[in-house]
Amino acid sequence: MNNQDLINITKEFGSPVYIYDSERIISQYKRLINAFKPVRNLKINYAVKALSNLSILRLFNSLGAGLDTVSIQEVKLGLEAGVDPKKIIYTPNGVSLEEIEEVAEMGVQINIDNLSILEQFGSRHPGVPVCIRINPHVMAGGNTNISVGHIDSKFGISIHQIPHLMRIVENTGMNINGIHMHTGSDILDIEVFLYASEILFDTAKNFKDLEFIDFGSGFKVPYKEGDIETNIEELGEKLSARFNKFCKEYGRDLSLAFEPGKFLVSESGKFLVKVNVIKQTTSTVFAQVDSGFNHLIRPMLYGSRHEIHNISNPGGKERFYSVVGYICETDTFASNRRITEIKEGDILAFDNAGAYCFSMASNYNSRFRPPEVLWHEGKAHLIRQRETFEDLVHGQVPFQFETQKAKKMSK
Ligand SMILES: Cc1ncc(COP(=O)(O)O)c(C=O)c1O
């Protein structure tokens, strides 16, 4: 997909628009599989939350991946995409027992992350195999908003509560078939991750009927040239060896599971916007685009960096710009970024727009959510239409007020 292809996509589908390159998704998936080749049973469950378009789920299904889901709606999207319920794991946080029971009935693997629901679910359905999410209290992620393994985190069952957990398992007679952790996004240090894995192995020894150990995700991808990324190949080599050794000690071959989102789809995506206004103030040159944090919230939500390229003038002279949106609040995509000279009407391409971009988009300011396009085998395919005014009013039930005039007349 070159710059001209991207410009053509904006001509065909308008702007703003999301575009995903299937080849990049496939190559990331293969990279992960290759890194863990020494493990006999590897399960990659794509984290639906990152990008939940049905065509993307179908692509992962065609590759043989399973799905990691956090809501019953994500489970239903997976089923709609044709994924076998046995290949879906459901890892909710703080949802009702009723929702968990409904998902269990669909034949999906349940993962429970608190003792209260574990006890209630185990008492009512001792025959349903359950995975448990452990909190190893290791902070492997780089950003506090997306680090979930630390001591104050609301996620998982604390390793300090293992005795309590074991009492629940014994009293209910439930079957624990998996053990899970997810320490948070942006793993920078493999040794820290391996340390958390040791805690998981130690915990696993308590359960005699395990089928899999799920190491969650949090692989960091690069956002700019020279950026640190999780060294998947090194992690694969080290963790595979340690996992195989553990299986020997355990006496059985278990499956090793991961549930990456960002690693698989982040770099496949680009977000294309058009520059509406160039506004020169006394201190800054703003490039105001036809989008805002309603379509891509990550920079405003947790300071994420997305590289921005002016694909209408790639060879131009570089200048400093603040790229901002059209939302009625501070809405900054990038401050004082070096970008090739921008004119009104130019198309800007945001990198790393595959994960947590469209899936976090909203209708704030009553704007339509953009279309999504899949670039597959050299062609652009529309996989979600741009919303319309009908979508904005769909589901609303207008209340009929009596006018003041009608009120007076009825007196
Ligand atoms: C339980 C769980 N698994 C997997 C993921 C996917 O993480 P990432 O996109 O960093 O791979 C998340 C992200 O929030 C998560 O909470």
The ligand as an SDF file (V2000), in Angstrom:
LIG
                    3D

 16 16  0  0  0  0  0  0  0  0999 V2000
   -7.2120   -9.2930   29.5120 C   0  0  0  0  0  0  0  0  0  0  0  0
   -6.5830   -8.6670   28.3210 C   0  0  0  0  0  0  0  0  0  0  0  0
   -6.0290   -9.4470   27.3900 N   0  0  0  0  0  0  0  0  0  0  0  0
   -5.4590   -8.9520   26.2660 C   0  0  0  0  0  0  0  0  0  0  0  0
   -5.4030   -7.5920   26.0480 C   0  0  0  0  0  0  0  0  0  0  0  0
   -4.7670   -7.0780   24.7800 C   0  0  0  0  0  0  0  0  0  0  0  0
   -3.6460   -6.3220   25.0700 O   0  0  0  0  0  0  0  0  0  0  0  0
   -2.7210   -5.7490   23.9020 P   0  0  0  0  0  0  0  0  0  0  0  0
   -3.5880   -5.0390   22.9350 O   0  0  0  0  0  0  0  0  0  0  0  0
   -1.7440   -4.8710   24.5710 O   0  0  0  0  0  0  0  0  0  0  0  0
   -2.0780   -6.9170   23.2370 O   0  0  0  0  0  0  0  0  0  0  0  0
   -5.9380   -6.7230   27.0010 C   0  0  0  0  0  0  0  0  0  0  0  0
   -5.8910   -5.2680   26.7950 C   0  0  0  0  0  0  0  0  0  0  0  0
   -6.4400   -4.4640   27.4640 O   0  0  0  0  0  0  0  0  0  0  0  0
   -6.5460   -7.2820   28.1600 C   0  0  0  0  0  0  0  0  0  0  0  0
   -7.0910   -6.4920   29.0960 O   0  0  0  0  0  0  0  0  0  0  0  0
  1  2  1  0
  2  3  1  0
  2 15  2  0
  3  4  2  0
  4  5  1  0
  5  6  1  0
  5 12  2  0
  6  7  1  0
  7  8  1  0
  8  9  2  0
  8 10  1  0
  8 11  1  0
 12 13  1  0
 12 15  1  0
 13 14  2  0
 15 16  1  0
M  END
$$$$
